[in-house]
Amino acid sequence: MNALDYASFFENITNNTSINEYEKVLDAEAKFKDPFHEVVGIEKIYDIFQDMYKKLDNPKFKIKEVIEQGNIAYIRWDFEFKFKNTTKQESFEGISRIEFNKIKVISHIDYWDTAENLYEKIPILSSFIKFIKRKIKN
């Protein structure tokens, strides 16, 4: 397993991707962390992605860059999606730090700005967060 193989898996997963496919690339005790989750184990990681497909329409990762050195890789991606019951396409950029053992991924940590990339896209929260940002700048 190398970073390009994993990036391809990550870019091509869908709600129809079986847990068996995740097992081919993730170690049984793989760690996953993003701004909302921190879990260990393939089943829990699989559940996070399945939940994403239930909560969002057409979520998709587009890989922009892969940098690998030794057993560590950084993958820069765009995440595209629509909120349920909306037609507006949304997207934001993030980075994943991936750690491999010799065969599979043992750690996947996502870095992205929840305020700018998600909360500001929710109408009720958007005005409030933009107001706070303006106050901080002044």
C-alpha positions in Angstrom: 0.0 0.0 0.0 1.3 3.4 -0.9 -0.1 6.9 -0.7 -1.4 7.0 -4.3 -3.3 3.7 -3.9 -4.9 5.1 -0.7 -5.7 8.4 -2.3 -7.4 6.6 -5.2 -9.5 4.5 -2.7 -10.4 7.7 -0.8 -11.4 9.5 -4.0 -13.5 6.6 -5.2 -15.4 5.5 -2.2 -19.2 5.8 -2.3 -22.1 4.8 -0.2 -21.9 1.4 -2.0 -18.3 0.7 -1.0 -18.4 -2.4 1.2 -16.7 -2.7 4.5 -14.6 -5.4 2.8 -13.1 -2.7 0.5 -12.1 -0.7 3.6 -10.5 -3.8 5.1 -8.2 -4.0 2.1 -6.6 -0.6 2.8 -7.1 -0.1 6.6 -5.5 -1.9 9.4 -8.0 -3.6 11.8 -7.0 -1.1 14.5 -6.6 2.0 12.2 -7.2 5.3 13.9 -9.4 8.0 12.3 -9.7 11.6 13.4 -11.5 14.6 12.0 -13.0 17.7 13.6 -16.1 15.7 14.7 -14.8 12.2 15.3 -12.0 10.2 16.8 -12.3 6.5 16.5 -10.3 3.3 16.3 -11.2 0.3 14.1 -12.5 -0.3 10.6 -16.1 -0.7 11.6 -16.2 2.6 13.3 -14.5 4.3 10.4 -16.9 2.7 8.0 -19.8 3.9 10.1 -18.6 7.5 9.9 -18.4 7.4 6.1 -21.8 5.7 5.8 -23.3 8.3 8.1 -21.8 11.0 5.8 -23.7 9.5 2.9 -26.9 9.6 4.8 -26.6 13.2 5.9 -25.3 14.8 2.7 -26.2 14.5 -1.0 -23.5 13.4 -3.4 -20.4 13.8 -1.1 -17.2 13.3 -3.0 -13.5 13.8 -2.4 -11.3 15.1 -5.2 -7.6 14.5 -4.6 -5.5 17.5 -5.5 -2.0 16.5 -4.2 -0.2 13.6 -2.6 3.1 13.9 -0.8 4.7 10.8 0.6 7.9 10.3 2.6 8.6 7.0 4.2 5.5 5.7 6.0 3.8 9.2 6.2 1.7 10.8 3.5 -0.2 14.1 3.2 -3.2 14.2 0.9 -4.7 17.6 -0.1 -8.3 17.2 -1.2 -11.5 19.1 -2.0 -14.7 17.8 -0.5 -17.8 18.4 -2.6 -21.3 17.9 -1.4 -24.9 19.3 -1.1 -26.8 19.7 2.1 -29.9 17.5 2.1 -32.9 19.2 0.4 -30.8 21.9 -1.3 -29.5 22.3 -4.8 -26.4 24.4 -4.1 -23.1 22.6 -4.6 -20.7 23.2 -1.7 -17.0 22.5 -1.4 -14.0 23.0 0.9 -10.4 22.0 1.0 -8.7 19.8 3.6 -5.5 17.9 4.3 -5.2 14.3 5.6 -2.1 13.0 7.3 -1.9 9.3 6.6 0.4 6.8 8.4 1.1 3.4 7.0 2.6 0.2 8.3 4.2 -1.9 5.6 0.8 -3.1 4.3 -2.1 -0.9 5.3 -3.1 2.5 6.7 -2.8 2.7 10.5 -3.8 6.4 11.0 -5.9 8.9 9.0 -6.2 12.4 10.5 -8.1 15.1 8.7 -7.4 18.8 9.1 -10.0 21.3 7.9 -11.6 24.5 9.2 -15.1 23.7 10.5 -16.1 27.3 10.9 -15.2 28.5 7.5 -16.0 25.4 5.6 -19.1 24.1 7.2 -20.7 26.3 9.8 -20.6 29.4 7.6 -22.6 27.5 5.0 -25.5 26.9 7.4 -27.8 29.9 7.1 -28.6 30.4 10.8 -24.9 30.1 11.9 -23.5 32.0 8.9 -24.4 35.5 10.0 -23.2 34.9 13.5 -19.8 33.5 12.5 -19.2 36.3 10.0 -20.1 38.9 12.7 -17.6 37.4 15.0 -14.9 37.4 12.3 -15.5 41.1 11.6 -15.2 41.9 15.3 -11.9 40.0 15.6 -10.5 41.8 12.5 -11.3 45.3 13.9 
